[in-house]
Amino acid sequence: MQKELDRIDLKHHVMMLLCNGYLHLAPLSNPRRVLDIGTGTGIWAIEMAEQYPDAEVTGIDLSPVQPSWVPDNVKFEIDDVEAKDWTWPDNYFDYLHSRFMLGSISSWKRLIRKAFQHTKPGGYFELQELNCRFASDDGTLKEDSNLSYWSRIITEASAAYNRPIPLHTEYFDWFEKAGFVDIKQIILKSPTNPWPKDKTLKEVGKFQLVAHVEGLEGISLGLLTRGKGWKADEVSVLMAKMRPELKDRSVHSYQTNIVVVGRKPETPYTPDSIRDGVSFGWGSGTPASSVKGSMTSTSSNEPTRDVPPILVPQAPEGVAPADHVSAFTPIIPITKTE
């Protein structure tokens, strides 16, 4: 258990390095109520409470592993974010934060919509997540490598276990359909080991290697035995084959971390709420036949409401439309060692 808690804190340190020391990338201004989804050891919530002493920071998790000695303005609760109904009122939080929930969420779309429901108009939801699939930009990670095989098999196992691993392009779409506006997305590359030349990324690689060597088997064991019917010794064999590749600096592999930030607007209608007839966060909505354009209420006592059109980012010239999200996101370049 302690090794897993240490690994969680290690991942927090990695994310702080990648985000230049910032606890959040949302443009917050004196938030009053903050929710940390999947708080783990509580390290982010505690540091957030120290940074914003006037805020009330709530961290939720299924496991009560958080420390008892914490700032007065932070509290931890045992709660299931997958529950149909959350325990807080609509429009309650100024800021919601979710990080590294991969393997715990059956419907990311639902999570994002619930976050939208409980965010105050004008408030923000920030999701920081990992795409655990290994990749390389220079072809040094081969398709027949054990890392590539693990990426494919863990994706299949997660889907079979109803814990899908989204592509980074999907989060942006779910934020938009939930109703968030001013959506910003950043892709951050996490090298597998200290192969990069960049000092910060080299340090990230050192911590990532430790996290992989010590924690990857535990994560894989749960998903592969439940999702693919593997035996424990089969997982151990695969891990043994992966470890040399994880440590090999000639293989310039990495995983990607995605940060998506969205603001809840003042308008009560959202693309999903129009389609479903439910306006999350503002009570009952009104069904409509089209997402775009204006919507006339079915009640004669309510005025006609104008629904803003869905704004889809246009792809730059020469970029395929399917790649328009990644085309707009800054990606930290990684330079290999000389």
C-alpha positions as CSV (number, residue, x, y, z in Angstrom):
1,M,0.0,0.0,0.0
2,Q,2.7,2.5,0.9
3,K,4.5,1.9,-2.4
4,E,1.3,2.8,-4.2
5,L,0.8,6.0,-2.1
6,D,4.4,7.0,-2.8
7,R,3.8,6.4,-6.5
8,I,0.8,8.7,-6.4
9,D,2.9,11.5,-4.8
10,L,5.6,10.8,-7.4
11,K,3.0,11.4,-10.2
12,H,2.0,14.6,-8.6
13,H,5.6,15.8,-8.7
14,V,5.9,14.8,-12.3
15,M,2.8,16.8,-13.2
16,M,4.1,19.8,-11.3
17,L,7.3,19.6,-13.3
18,L,5.4,19.4,-16.6
19,C,3.1,22.3,-15.6
20,N,6.1,24.5,-14.6
21,G,5.2,24.3,-10.9
22,Y,1.5,25.3,-11.3
23,L,-1.1,23.4,-9.3
24,H,-3.7,24.4,-11.9
25,L,-3.8,25.9,-15.4
26,A,-7.3,27.3,-15.1
27,P,-7.4,31.1,-14.7
28,L,-8.7,31.1,-11.1
29,S,-9.3,34.2,-9.1
30,N,-9.9,33.6,-5.4
31,P,-12.0,30.5,-5.6
32,R,-14.3,29.8,-2.7
33,R,-15.3,26.2,-3.2
34,V,-12.9,23.6,-4.8
35,L,-13.5,19.9,-5.4
36,D,-10.6,17.5,-6.0
37,I,-12.0,14.3,-7.7
38,G,-10.0,11.2,-6.9
39,T,-7.8,13.0,-4.4
40,G,-5.6,9.9,-3.6
41,T,-3.1,10.9,-0.9
42,G,-4.6,14.4,-0.8
43,I,-1.3,16.0,-1.7
44,W,-2.9,18.3,-4.4
45,A,-5.8,19.3,-2.2
46,I,-3.5,20.2,0.7
47,E,-1.2,22.3,-1.5
48,M,-4.3,23.9,-3.1
49,A,-5.7,24.8,0.3
50,E,-2.3,26.4,1.3
51,Q,-2.2,28.4,-1.9
52,Y,-5.8,29.6,-1.4
53,P,-6.4,30.0,2.3
54,D,-9.8,31.5,1.8
55,A,-11.1,28.5,-0.2
56,E,-12.8,25.5,1.1
57,V,-11.1,22.5,-0.6
58,T,-12.9,19.1,-0.6
59,G,-11.0,16.0,-1.7
60,I,-13.0,12.8,-2.5
61,D,-11.8,9.3,-2.9
62,L,-13.0,5.7,-2.3
63,S,-10.0,5.0,-0.1
64,P,-9.4,6.9,3.2
65,V,-5.7,7.1,2.8
66,Q,-5.3,10.8,3.3
67,P,-3.5,12.3,6.3
68,S,-5.4,13.6,9.3
69,W,-3.1,16.6,9.9
70,V,-4.2,19.0,7.2
71,P,-4.9,22.8,6.8
72,D,-8.2,23.9,8.4
73,N,-9.7,24.7,5.0
74,V,-9.3,21.2,3.5
75,K,-11.4,18.2,4.2
76,F,-11.6,14.7,2.8
77,E,-14.6,12.6,2.2
78,I,-15.2,9.0,1.0
79,D,-17.4,9.3,-2.1
80,D,-17.9,7.7,-5.4
81,V,-17.7,10.0,-8.4
82,E,-19.3,7.3,-10.5
83,A,-22.5,7.6,-8.4
84,K,-25.6,8.7,-10.3
85,D,-26.2,11.6,-8.0
86,W,-23.5,13.7,-6.3
87,T,-24.0,15.0,-2.8
88,W,-23.5,18.6,-3.6
89,P,-26.0,21.1,-5.0
90,D,-25.9,22.2,-8.6
91,N,-23.8,25.3,-9.4
92,Y,-21.8,24.8,-6.2
93,F,-18.1,24.8,-7.0
94,D,-15.9,27.6,-8.3
95,Y,-13.4,25.0,-9.5
96,L,-13.4,21.2,-10.0
97,H,-10.2,19.3,-10.5
98,S,-9.8,15.7,-11.7
99,R,-6.4,14.0,-12.3
100,F,-5.2,10.5,-13.1
101,M,-8.6,8.8,-12.9
102,L,-7.8,6.4,-15.7
103,G,-9.0,2.9,-14.9
104,S,-11.6,4.3,-12.5
105,I,-14.2,5.8,-14.8
106,S,-16.7,3.9,-16.9
107,S,-18.1,7.0,-18.7
108,W,-15.9,10.0,-19.1
109,K,-18.6,11.8,-20.9
110,R,-20.9,11.4,-17.9
111,L,-18.1,12.6,-15.5
112,I,-17.6,15.7,-17.5
113,R,-21.3,16.4,-17.7
114,K,-21.6,15.9,-13.9
115,A,-18.7,18.3,-13.4
116,F,-20.5,20.8,-15.6
117,Q,-23.7,20.4,-13.5
118,H,-22.0,21.2,-10.2
119,T,-19.8,24.0,-11.5
120,K,-21.0,27.5,-10.8
121,P,-21.7,29.6,-13.9
122,G,-18.3,31.3,-14.6
123,G,-16.5,28.5,-12.8
124,Y,-13.9,26.1,-14.2
125,F,-13.4,22.3,-14.6
126,E,-9.9,21.1,-15.2
127,L,-9.1,17.6,-16.2
128,Q,-5.5,16.3,-16.1
129,E,-5.2,12.8,-17.5
130,L,-2.8,10.3,-18.9
131,N,-2.8,8.6,-22.2
132,C,-1.0,5.5,-21.1
133,R,-0.2,4.3,-24.7
134,F,3.5,4.4,-25.3
135,A,4.7,6.2,-28.5
136,S,7.8,7.6,-30.1
137,D,8.3,10.3,-32.7
138,D,11.4,8.9,-34.4
139,G,10.4,5.3,-34.8
140,T,12.7,3.9,-32.1
141,L,9.7,2.3,-30.4
142,K,8.9,-0.6,-32.7
143,E,5.4,-2.0,-33.3
144,D,6.6,-5.5,-32.2
145,S,8.1,-4.2,-28.9
146,N,6.7,-5.3,-25.6
147,L,5.8,-1.7,-24.8
148,S,3.7,-1.4,-28.0
149,Y,2.1,-4.8,-27.2
150,W,1.3,-3.6,-23.7
151,S,-0.3,-0.4,-25.0
152,R,-2.6,-2.4,-27.2
153,I,-3.5,-5.1,-24.8
154,I,-4.1,-2.8,-21.8
155,T,-6.4,-0.7,-24.0
156,E,-8.4,-3.8,-24.9
157,A,-8.5,-4.9,-21.3
158,S,-9.7,-1.6,-20.1
159,A,-12.5,-1.5,-22.7
160,A,-13.6,-5.0,-21.8
161,Y,-13.6,-4.1,-18.1
162,N,-15.8,-1.0,-18.9
163,R,-13.0,1.4,-18.0
164,P,-12.1,2.8,-21.4
165,I,-8.9,4.7,-22.1
166,P,-9.9,7.7,-24.2
167,L,-7.8,9.3,-27.0
168,H,-6.7,12.8,-26.2
169,T,-8.9,14.2,-28.9
170,E,-12.1,12.8,-27.2
171,Y,-11.9,15.0,-24.1
172,F,-12.1,18.2,-26.0
173,D,-15.3,17.0,-27.7
174,W,-16.9,15.9,-24.5
175,F,-16.1,19.2,-22.8
176,E,-17.7,21.0,-25.8
177,K,-20.8,18.9,-25.8
178,A,-21.3,19.2,-22.1
179,G,-21.5,22.9,-22.6
180,F,-18.1,24.3,-21.5
181,V,-16.7,27.2,-23.3
182,D,-13.3,28.8,-23.6
183,I,-11.9,25.3,-23.7
184,K,-8.1,25.1,-23.7
185,Q,-6.2,21.9,-24.2
186,I,-2.5,21.2,-23.7
187,I,-0.6,18.0,-24.5
188,L,2.5,17.3,-22.4
189,K,4.9,14.5,-23.2
190,S,6.3,12.3,-20.4
191,P,9.4,10.5,-21.5
192,T,9.6,6.9,-20.3
193,N,13.2,7.2,-18.9
194,P,15.9,10.0,-18.8
195,W,16.6,9.9,-22.5
196,P,15.7,13.6,-23.4
197,K,18.4,16.3,-23.5
198,D,16.1,18.9,-21.9
199,K,16.9,19.1,-18.1
200,T,13.3,19.2,-16.9
201,L,12.2,16.3,-19.2
202,K,15.2,14.3,-18.2
203,E,14.1,14.7,-14.6
204,V,10.5,13.7,-15.5
205,G,11.9,10.6,-17.2
206,K,13.8,9.6,-14.1
207,F,10.6,9.8,-12.0
208,Q,8.5,8.1,-14.7
209,L,10.9,5.2,-14.9
210,V,10.6,4.6,-11.1
211,A,6.8,4.9,-11.3
212,H,6.7,2.4,-14.2
213,V,9.1,-0.1,-12.7
214,E,7.4,-0.1,-9.3
215,G,3.8,0.5,-10.2
216,L,3.0,-0.7,-13.7
217,E,2.6,-4.4,-12.7
218,G,-0.1,-3.6,-10.1
219,I,-2.1,-1.6,-12.5
220,S,-1.7,-4.2,-15.3
221,L,-2.6,-7.0,-13.0
222,G,-6.0,-5.7,-12.1
223,L,-6.9,-4.8,-15.7
224,L,-5.5,-7.8,-17.5
225,T,-6.9,-10.4,-15.1
226,R,-10.4,-8.8,-15.1
227,G,-10.6,-7.6,-18.6
228,K,-8.6,-10.3,-20.5
229,G,-8.8,-13.2,-18.2
230,W,-5.0,-13.4,-17.8
231,K,-3.3,-15.3,-14.9
232,A,-1.1,-13.4,-12.5
233,D,2.0,-15.2,-13.7
234,E,1.3,-14.2,-17.3
235,V,1.2,-10.6,-16.2
236,S,4.5,-11.0,-14.4
237,V,6.1,-12.5,-17.5
238,L,5.1,-9.5,-19.6
239,M,6.4,-7.1,-17.0
240,A,9.7,-8.8,-17.0
241,K,9.9,-8.4,-20.8
242,M,9.0,-4.7,-20.5
243,R,11.5,-3.6,-17.9
244,P,14.6,-3.7,-20.2
245,E,12.7,-1.7,-22.8
246,L,11.5,0.8,-20.1
247,K,15.2,1.4,-19.2
248,D,16.6,1.5,-22.7
249,R,17.6,5.1,-23.5
250,S,18.0,4.3,-27.2
251,V,14.2,3.9,-27.3
252,H,12.8,7.4,-27.3
253,S,9.4,6.4,-26.0
254,Y,7.0,8.6,-24.0
255,Q,3.4,8.8,-22.8
256,T,1.2,11.9,-23.1
257,N,-0.5,13.9,-20.4
258,I,-3.5,16.0,-21.4
259,V,-4.8,19.0,-19.6
260,V,-8.2,20.3,-20.6
261,V,-9.8,23.4,-19.0
262,G,-13.3,24.6,-19.6
263,R,-15.5,27.4,-18.3
264,K,-19.2,27.0,-17.5
265,P,-21.0,29.9,-19.2
266,E,-23.9,31.9,-18.0
267,T,-26.3,30.6,-20.7
268,P,-28.5,27.8,-19.4
269,Y,-28.5,25.7,-22.6
270,T,-25.8,23.3,-23.8
271,P,-25.5,21.0,-26.8
272,D,-26.1,17.8,-24.7
273,S,-28.9,19.4,-22.7
274,I,-30.7,20.5,-25.8
275,R,-30.6,17.0,-27.2
276,D,-31.5,15.3,-24.0
277,G,-34.0,17.8,-22.7
278,V,-32.0,18.2,-19.5
279,S,-30.2,21.4,-18.7
280,F,-27.7,20.4,-16.2
281,G,-27.1,22.9,-13.5
282,W,-30.1,25.0,-14.1
283,G,-33.1,22.6,-13.6
284,S,-35.2,21.2,-16.4
285,G,-34.4,22.1,-19.9
286,T,-36.5,22.0,-23.0
287,P,-36.2,19.4,-25.8
288,A,-35.2,20.7,-29.2
289,S,-35.0,19.1,-32.6
290,S,-31.6,20.8,-33.5
291,V,-28.5,21.6,-31.6
292,K,-27.8,24.8,-33.5
293,G,-29.9,27.9,-34.0
294,S,-32.7,29.1,-31.7
295,M,-35.0,27.1,-29.6
296,T,-38.6,27.9,-28.8
297,S,-39.9,26.8,-25.4
298,T,-42.8,24.4,-25.5
299,S,-44.4,26.4,-22.7
300,S,-46.3,29.6,-23.7
301,N,-45.2,31.2,-20.4
302,E,-41.5,31.1,-21.3
303,P,-39.8,33.3,-23.8
304,T,-37.9,32.1,-26.9
305,R,-34.3,31.4,-26.0
306,D,-31.4,31.8,-28.4
307,V,-29.0,28.9,-28.3
308,P,-25.5,29.7,-29.4
309,P,-24.2,27.5,-32.2
310,I,-21.6,24.8,-31.5
311,L,-18.2,26.2,-32.3
312,V,-15.9,23.6,-33.8
313,P,-12.3,24.7,-34.2
314,Q,-11.3,24.9,-37.9
315,A,-8.3,22.9,-38.9
316,P,-5.3,25.0,-40.1
317,E,-4.5,24.8,-43.8
318,G,-2.9,21.4,-44.7
319,V,-4.1,19.7,-41.5
320,A,-6.7,17.0,-41.7
321,P,-10.0,17.9,-39.9
322,A,-9.7,14.8,-37.7
323,D,-6.5,16.2,-36.3
324,H,-7.8,19.7,-35.6
325,V,-7.6,19.4,-31.8
326,S,-4.0,18.3,-31.6
327,A,-3.1,20.8,-34.3
328,F,-4.2,23.6,-31.9
329,T,-2.4,22.3,-28.8
330,P,1.1,23.3,-27.9
331,I,3.3,20.2,-27.4
332,I,6.5,20.3,-25.5
333,P,9.2,19.3,-27.9
334,I,11.6,16.5,-26.8
335,T,15.2,16.5,-28.0
336,K,17.1,13.2,-27.8
337,T,20.4,13.0,-26.1
338,E,23.4,13.7,-28.2
